[in-house]
């Protein structure tokens, strides 16, 4: 048996998607950490959904063209690391079969060998015990044994059996998998895809598939529809101080009495400041005591607000850097989860906010759409999630603009990195500086467990509070603030000077107020700020600098 019919090949690929879609929750449950946003199966399914959409829109009957269209669609719809790697596997397969009009044993071998090679090249530091190991095991088995087969179906069946053997060994390669008692989720997703192809006759691919790409829209933060009377501090004030003054935290304390939404970051010979205040002149006087000022921007937020409410053109009140019709030297894109975070990014001059994060990784296509909206020579992208960096890098490779991906893995890292930007520096100098400051930020995250598990000696029950930092669960228990304090005690050290607590949309005020009282008492020598992040699923996201 060889695959000679383009329609049959299309049916097989549809069955691969349907099988993964039906089993995505089983794949999701294999995610190591029991957090409520484990989404490997969902990301891979959405990636294949985009592939189906593109394949069917091109309506090809040639097998190599079908594979290419499927690959291109997966590339544009790739979500998360698992989705991006899946798209690279499909890209390699399409390259490997070249212009073949049939898929016989040798062609299948060529496709799979190229699939694992391309996938490995796409990842800077490949980790064994993942989907990469599984596809490599399949590809190497194909390369070594293909001459022993004449029937594609028999060959494919044995390839899957080999893939399952490799998948079963992933816990021995990654201790964290063994400790959690699971195999790799991405590797399992790949096996589910291949099983769908092999057993296409048993999967009802005649079902109507909704192939509209699920998009996480790139949007501006919505402006509140009220009179503006509740704006406590009316002037959004930003500036840079050219100074060698080292105690920037003292400066922040000195101006804190004059406003809120204060962000002060020190760079090389510079202090960048953002504050909402009713007395910008007083703040600038304080700043002048430290050095020369540049890039001063003061926006009257009440006037802006009133003009927007009246339906009048407000662009003249806004920073030109966020006016999409005016070409600028620099543009900024940030992934954000929560209205509070989105508002903060907008205030810091971000042009395009992409709603997303752990709960919904934006696709390569979504990031490209945001890039296209910005009329700028150089565009910085802040993924703010380790699972989105690969999609951002992929968007960079597809864009003709100069795209700089800052490898921020958390929103607090993205905020700190953005504040270190200096318009006077070159794109390369900014990229170096903005990536370097990422290491100065520790991010604590408080959420709840979605299942019973045991990790790092911690026995965790479903619905327990869990505290994470740097990809590790460090604290767990029944009481939110007790777990939070225990987590912070483990990550705060003598170099820590600032704690910023971003509380989520479902975090009750009584917990926020209680935590603020306790932190103020325990960490009297540290600066402590509370900001409404509005994020889902995470009670607190805490930045420690």
Phi, psi and omega in degrees: 000127170239158176267110184243349187252122179299324179293322177296317179299318177299317179299320179296318181291324175296321179294325177299315179295313182299320180295320178290319180299320180289335185247012186296326180292327175295321177292317179303322184291348179275352178304136188300308183277136184277038180278158187283010182233024175293122193217032179301312180297319179297315180298316180293322179295316179295326177297315179291329178298318176294324178296317177300315181303312182291320180300314184285333178290332181273339171052051179270156173244350178278130187300315181295324178289326176296314180299320180293317179295320179296318179296315181298318178297320179292325179297315182288330183260006185300131181232131178069170180300318182296321179291320179295316179295321176301317180296326179286326174298315180292324178296315179296320179298316180298321177294320185293326181275352175049236184259022183298140177262352175225159172246104174256188184300314182292320179297318178299318177300314181300318181296317183287325177295314179293329180299311183287329179293316179295319180298318180294322180294334183286342184249125184298315179232084182301138178253124178283150184095017182235189177305328179298317180296322182293313181292326177293318178300319179293315181296319180291323176297318180299315183295323184281329192242359189300331182290348179273001185236150171236339183257120182300319183295317178296317178299314182295321179299317179290327177298318179293320178300319178295319178299321179293324177297316179296317179301317180296338181269354183300326177297334178283341180267329180240106182306327182295330176290317181296319181295322181277348179074036180224161170268173182292131183294316180296319178297319177296320178301320179296317178297320178298320178298312182293323176298322178298320179294313183297319185256034184304330182291338182263001180247125187284084181279003174278349177302146177291124179254126175281108188256014174296131180296130176284114185253142168257102192294143172276115186225162170274154179292129182295138180271132183299139180264082176214191188274350182088359183291341183272001178287109186288316179243122194271345186243117173279114188240127179226145177193166175242140175249122174276108187200155172259007180299126189269333188271070182292334179292325176296319177298318179298319178297321181297325183265353185298332181289348185260003181176197178220192185049045185271127174226121180231123182229137180260133174242197180284101180075014183220149167234121179260134187229140173226131180207145168262124187210159171263357184227066181300328180298318180295318180297317180295325177298317178299318181294322181296339178290342182262334182167190180284148179257149172210164180054042179284131178221125178233119178248131174278102186291332179291319178293315177306311184299313183296322179291324177293318179298322181284354179081014181273162178294122185252001185303326184291345179266353186258158175301127180303336181296339179250017173268110187293344182275347182253125180289133181234163180290323184231146173225162185222138175233134179224137170277135184219144178235102181120138183299321181297316177296317181298319179297318180296316178298320178298318180296334179271007173094014179288131183286313185233125175260126175255114179289126181167197182144217180297322186287335177204101179286125178294150182277167173304318181297319179298318179294320177297321178298320178294320178300316182295335182283343186261123179269081187212153180282326184228125185237124177267134179244128179248099181295324178058025179193129182300336182275000182246347185301316181298320178296322178294318178296324179292320176298321178301315182292338182266347183265147177273351179278166176277101184258129177246114179267116174272124191278054178283129182260350178220160179296316176303323175298318180298318180296312181296319179296317180299321181291342179273357179297138178229114184298338181282343181274161176286163177304321181292319179293320177295318180301316180297311182296316186289329176283328181293324184287347180301325184288349181275356186247126170257138181240117175262141181228132181243121179215199182234156181275140180261359178198165173287139177197175174222121182223134178051037179079000180265123175271119187243130177259155176306136180076001172296153172281135178233141179245127184240150171207132179061032178080008180239142172277117184250343184210147179206156180170191183264336186252126187304303186289331176294317178295320180299313181294322178296318179296313181296323178300331182276338185248343178280131180228189185292341179272351182286139181226343184219132173242123175241119182258117175259112183265149189274174185293335183253010180275119184291147182303324183297326178287319179298313181296320179295317180296320180298317179298316184289318179296319180298323180285319185283318185247068185292335182270357182254151173277134184232129179231147176239130182226138177282102178280331179069018184284147175279157170070331181254118180299314178224142162240119190241127177262129176240119182238000000 
